[in-house]
Amino acid sequence: MIDRAGLAEFLRRRRESLQPQDVGLPRGQRRRTAGLRREEVAVLCHISTDYYSRLERERGPHPSEQMIASLAQGLHLSLDERDHLFRLAGHQPPTRGTASEHISPGLLRILDRLTDTPAEVVTELGETLRQTPLGVALTGDAGRWTGPARSIGYRWFTDPDVRTLYHPDDHELHSRVFASGLRRVVTLRGPRSYAAHLQSLLMDSSEEFRAVWNDHEIGVGYSHVKRFVHPEVGDLELTCQSLLDPDQSHALLVYTAAPGTESYEKLELLSVIGAQALS
């Protein structure tokens, strides 16, 4: 059963404890609100301001599990706080561990500060959970995919259009990396895991995947440089650095270009194009 008073109070306290800079928002001038404004929280949680305001006023419909998950992520809650929020809303908390899609507050704080850099948070199966605006400008909105297609490795072997974003000389390496990475996760999580389900789907649908999988390669990786072929700015050579959250097997991937290079200039141009598209 939902605890409307407890839910409202918890949301209000969490909102008031956050500052705009904590979540990657500009502070602005003449701010009198303690913490974030309701409309700012609504934007972070991808809901309407009216809906969020009704929750804080102990009104409105019973929020769904998906809605509570959005609130927990938007308010940068820890896993303990997320679970508490679910219980206040009358829901059972989601499973913790590698299957969780809740990004840790620490990883989110880093991502929120990368305003001028392509970056994304991904799962161990290459499912994008969050991107910076420049990350969307670089690779497109990876959050739009559903089902198995959420995994970049699955899309690589089933959707030819995905490959157009990457330099053709690197396609063979990408195939080996994705197959090798999936093999590692299947071995780690077991034959009844979602990773094993993806492997089975790919064995049925992709001849190339079957051939690469049967090579039994493990530990295949990239150099630090990834080459992209962007439809707006052309070829890009970007250094990819990763930061791992071992508790949930999420990785923060950050793409940069060396100052003074052609790729650096193209990345700056892409930031302008991306900002124009958003506006």
Summary of the structure (lengths in Angstrom):
residues: 279
radius of gyration: 20.6
end to end distance: 41.7
largest distance: 62.8
contacts: 805
relative contact order: 0.10
helix: 53%
strand: 13%
